[in-house]
Amino acid sequence: MTTNISESLNAVLVKVRELPITAFVNEIRLLCQKWFHERRTKAAGCTTMMSKDIEMKLEERKDRVICADQYTFDVVDGERNYCVDMALWTCTCRKFQLDQLPCDHVLAVVRKTPYQAYDLCSLYYTREFWHETYRGVISHIPHISSWTIPQQISEFELQPPDVRTVAGRRRKRRLPSIGEELPTPKCSRCKERGHNRATCQNPIALHPSDKAECPGSNLPTRQPTHPSDQQSMQQL
């Protein structure tokens, strides 16, 4: 399982998570309403057989293809070889089976054979399914004063959950998932990772120019320009 979808929602809703539950749900509804409208408009402008992202993935790529028989092919991709079986719709990279979309190695075979790339794509990537996905409209919710609430719902008294409040400051950051690697902080003082400036205990090396020398020893010597100065220098 992947947490990419939940991580994206957490990043978008980070500023509204502390709102009351009704306001929080309303923000989610407004966000989904905006997303559906934008994607519905984008899908309406699509004129290709597949969606725009899939059409970009089906672009040309140069790989060496060696035919083993009518359905089996070897594709040389850099220093590795991949086996493509067009009868079983499989590739040893497994992207073809997992995504139900021709991988780079299958596309290389398609360009050398009469197979069509569109026939190897799942129907969920087509323009029609893209339109159907965002065909629904998330309607506007009027003010609560205009709601028609049934009597059994209005008479029902909802109590808060019986939860024991933990002492201390309330946690705002979520708990990391199993196997998730969190970014380690970087100290702005010593430039090392694992701590911050407030807890840094590393000694800071002196700058190469900050040496223990006599003050003014690096200053240039003034050359005498006045005749009296030249005579005094000769006497010295």
C-alpha positions in Angstrom: 0.0 0.0 0.0 1.1 3.5 -0.7 0.3 6.7 1.2 0.8 9.1 -1.7 -2.9 10.1 -1.8 -3.2 10.7 1.9 0.1 12.6 2.0 -1.2 14.9 -0.8 -4.4 15.6 1.1 -2.5 16.2 4.3 -0.4 18.8 2.5 -3.4 20.6 1.0 -5.4 20.6 4.3 -2.6 21.4 6.6 -4.0 25.0 7.2 -7.6 23.9 7.9 -7.0 20.9 10.1 -7.6 22.9 13.3 -11.0 24.2 12.2 -14.2 22.8 13.8 -15.4 19.6 12.2 -18.2 21.2 10.3 -16.0 23.9 8.8 -13.3 21.3 8.1 -15.7 19.0 6.2 -17.0 22.1 4.3 -13.4 22.9 3.2 -13.0 19.4 1.9 -16.2 19.7 -0.1 -15.1 23.0 -1.6 -11.7 21.5 -2.5 -13.3 18.5 -4.2 -15.8 20.8 -6.0 -12.9 22.8 -7.4 -10.9 19.7 -8.4 -13.9 18.1 -10.2 -14.6 21.3 -12.1 -11.0 21.7 -13.2 -10.6 18.1 -14.3 -14.0 18.0 -16.0 -13.1 21.1 -18.0 -9.7 19.5 -18.9 -11.3 16.2 -19.9 -13.9 18.0 -22.1 -11.0 19.5 -24.1 -9.4 16.2 -24.8 -9.6 15.1 -28.5 -7.2 12.1 -28.5 -8.2 8.5 -27.9 -6.4 8.3 -24.5 -6.0 11.0 -21.9 -3.2 13.5 -22.3 -1.0 11.9 -19.7 -1.2 8.5 -21.3 -0.6 9.9 -24.8 2.6 11.4 -23.5 3.7 8.1 -22.1 3.1 6.4 -25.5 5.7 8.6 -27.2 8.6 7.2 -29.2 11.5 5.6 -27.4 14.5 3.8 -29.0 15.2 0.3 -27.8 16.7 -2.7 -29.4 14.1 -5.4 -30.1 15.0 -9.1 -30.9 12.3 -11.4 -31.9 12.3 -14.9 -30.4 9.1 -16.2 -31.9 5.7 -14.8 -33.0 4.8 -13.6 -29.6 8.0 -13.5 -27.5 10.5 -10.7 -27.8 13.7 -9.6 -26.1 14.2 -5.9 -25.5 17.6 -4.5 -24.8 17.3 -1.5 -22.5 20.8 -0.2 -21.7 22.6 -3.0 -20.0 19.5 -5.1 -19.1 17.3 -7.4 -21.2 13.6 -7.7 -20.7 11.3 -10.4 -22.1 7.9 -9.4 -23.5 5.2 -11.9 -24.2 2.5 -10.4 -26.4 0.3 -13.5 -26.0 0.1 -13.2 -22.2 0.5 -9.5 -22.1 3.4 -9.7 -19.7 6.8 -8.1 -19.4 9.6 -9.0 -16.9 9.7 -5.5 -15.6 6.1 -6.1 -14.4 5.0 -2.5 -15.1 2.8 -3.8 -18.0 0.9 -6.1 -15.6 0.6 -3.7 -12.7 -0.4 -0.6 -14.6 -2.3 -2.3 -17.4 -0.5 0.1 -19.7 2.3 -0.7 -22.2 5.6 -0.1 -20.6 8.6 1.2 -22.5 9.7 -2.3 -23.6 6.2 -3.2 -24.9 6.1 0.0 -26.8 9.4 -0.9 -28.4 7.9 -4.2 -29.6 4.8 -2.4 -30.9 6.9 -0.2 -33.2 8.5 -3.3 -34.7 5.3 -5.3 -35.1 1.7 -4.8 -36.3 0.4 -4.5 -32.7 -1.4 -1.3 -31.8 -0.5 0.4 -28.5 -4.1 1.5 -27.9 -5.3 -2.1 -27.9 -2.9 -2.9 -25.1 -4.2 -0.1 -22.8 -6.8 -0.6 -20.1 -10.2 1.0 -20.8 -9.8 3.1 -17.7 -7.2 5.2 -19.5 -9.5 6.1 -22.4 -11.1 9.5 -22.9 -14.6 8.2 -22.2 -13.7 6.8 -18.8 -12.0 10.1 -18.1 -15.2 12.0 -18.8 -17.3 9.6 -16.7 -15.0 9.9 -13.7 -15.6 13.7 -13.3 -19.1 13.8 -14.8 -20.7 14.2 -11.3 -21.2 17.7 -9.9 -20.6 18.5 -6.3 -23.4 20.9 -5.6 -23.4 23.9 -3.3 -24.7 23.5 0.2 -27.0 26.4 1.3 -26.9 28.0 4.7 -28.0 25.9 7.7 -31.0 28.2 8.3 -32.6 27.0 5.0 -32.1 23.3 5.7 -35.1 20.9 6.0 -34.2 18.7 9.0 -36.5 15.7 9.9 -38.0 15.8 13.3 -36.3 12.6 14.5 -33.0 14.1 13.6 -33.6 17.5 15.2 -34.8 15.8 18.5 -31.8 13.5 18.6 -29.2 14.8 21.1 -25.7 14.0 20.0 -23.1 13.7 22.8 -19.4 14.1 22.4 -17.3 10.9 22.5 -16.2 9.8 25.9 -12.4 10.2 25.3 -9.9 10.9 28.0 -7.8 13.9 27.3 -4.1 13.3 27.4 -2.1 15.8 29.5 0.3 18.1 27.7 0.4 19.9 24.5 -1.8 18.5 21.8 0.0 16.8 19.0 -0.4 18.5 15.6 1.9 16.4 13.5 0.7 13.0 12.3 2.3 9.7 13.3 4.6 8.4 10.5 3.6 5.2 8.7 5.5 1.9 9.1 8.6 2.0 6.9 8.3 5.7 6.2 11.6 7.7 6.3 11.2 11.2 7.7 13.6 13.9 6.6 16.3 14.6 9.1 16.8 18.2 10.2 19.9 20.1 9.1 21.7 22.4 11.5 22.2 25.9 10.1 25.2 26.4 12.4 27.5 23.4 11.6 25.6 22.2 8.4 25.3 18.7 9.8 22.1 16.6 9.9 20.4 15.0 12.9 20.0 18.2 15.0 19.2 21.9 14.8 20.9 25.1 15.8 19.3 25.2 19.2 20.7 21.8 20.2 24.0 22.0 18.3 27.1 21.2 20.4 29.7 20.9 17.7 32.6 23.3 17.9 32.9 25.8 15.0 36.3 25.9 13.3 37.9 29.3 13.0 37.9 31.0 9.6 41.3 30.7 7.9 41.7 34.5 8.0 41.0 34.5 11.7 44.6 33.7 12.9 46.3 34.6 16.1 48.5 37.4 14.7 49.5 40.8 15.9 46.8 43.4 15.2 47.7 45.4 12.2 50.4 43.1 11.0 48.7 42.5 7.7 48.3 46.2 7.0 50.4 47.6 4.2 53.4 49.8 5.2 53.1 53.5 4.4 55.8 54.8 2.1 57.3 58.2 3.0 56.3 60.9 0.5 57.3 64.2 2.3 61.1 65.2 2.3 61.1 65.5 6.1 59.8 61.9 6.3 62.5 60.6 4.0 65.2 62.3 6.2 63.8 60.7 9.4 63.7 57.3 7.7 67.4 57.7 6.7 68.4 58.6 10.2 66.7 55.4 11.5 
